[in-house]
Amino acid sequence: MAELEGIYTIWLRENIRFTRYKSRIVTSVVTPLLWLVIFGTGLGSAVRFGTGAAGYQAFIFPGIIGQTVLFTAVFSGVSVIMDRQYGFLKEILVAPISRPSIVLGKALGISTTAVIQGLVLLLLSFIVAVPMTPLIFIESAVVILLISLGLAGVGLLIASFTDSMEGFNLILSFIVLPIFLLSGALFPITGLPSWLQVAVYLNPLTYGVDALRNIILHQAVLPLYVDVLVVGLFALVMIMVSAFVFSKKEQSLM
């Protein structure tokens, strides 16, 4: 019960921290919409993807959801650095809760905020003329949760190795953008050069975007169960690895 209470407390703190920054909430919704409306319309008109620009906007809609989850989940790992700098992390470490539970609580809190943003975008699917049913909404929510857990683990893992926000942002600049661009969010992953396909299929977000595209648009490269299996394994591995590294790093600092 102590472990569960600790996980819940850390989860609640992450969500309270998110809701206090109203500008962050607005930006997290407005920015993806700008990508859909401006980028989707401009590039969609240029490449004549599908039926006019709207066809391309619908195509990148699952990818923009993946982008939102990616940026929110990974960048939220900076909370570990902030807690370390302000001394709050030491208070957590001396509490009667294991370090893996601390990581799990933070990962769940981070993923909750990412899922909420993803669900908001799902509700706005009418903007790009994408039909949304209760079944599609629920299935998409499950996939978004798995993606966000894995990416939250990535953010926490990076934060465990860095002691400053500058170093954290520097590492992210070399990780987040390639993950997004190589996920198939903005272009089909079929017909690519072999060397680029290797990079695409090594990217875990590729499977998340493909699963969302399968559920929402009924268009996919891989079977849905393969995508969900890969994303689920990725989430499990990243939580375990980040918990292990966090425990070792913080134990050496105590």
C-alpha positions, 0 to 999 in steps of 0.5 A: 500500500505504501508503494501504491500511495507513493506512486499515486502521490508522484503521479498527482504531483506531475499532473498538478504541475502540468495544470498550473501552467495554462500557457503550456496547455494552450500551446500543446493544443494550438501547435499541433493544429498549426501543423495540421492547418498550415503545413498540411494545407501547404504541402498537401496542395503542393504534392497533391496527396490523395484528394486535394490538401484535405487528403494529406491533412488526414494522412498526417493527422495520426502523425501529428498526434504522435508528434504531440505525445513525443514532445510532451512525454520526452520533454517532461523528463526535465522534471527530474532535473528540476526536482534535483536542483531544488532539492525535492528529489532528495525528499522523495528518495528518503521516503519509504518508497522504492526508486522503481516506484518513483520512476513509475509514478513519474512515467504515469504522470507524464504519460497522463498529460500526454494522453490528455493532449492526444485525446483532445486532438482526437476530439478535433478530428473533424477539422481535417474531416476524419470521422471519429467513433467511440471505438476508434477513440478508445482504441486510439487512447490505448495506443497513445498510452503505450506510446507515451509510457515508452517515450516518458521512459526515454525522457526519464532515462536522459534526465538520469544522465544529465544534471542541467537543463542545458545538457538535457535540451542539447541531448533532446535536440539530437533525439526528438527531431530524428524520431519524429521525422523518421516515424512516417508521420509526414510521409509514407514509409513504403518505397523509401531507400533501403538505408532509410527504411532501416532507420524508420523501422528501428524507430519505435514511434513508427509503430505507434504512428502506424497503429494510429493510422490503422485505427483512425484511417484504416491505412497501415503498413504493418498489422495492428497487433504487430504495431501494438506488440512493438509499442508495448514492449518498447514501453515495458523495456524503457520503464525498466531501463529508466528505473534501473539507471535512475536507481543506480545514478541517484544511489551514487549521489546519495 
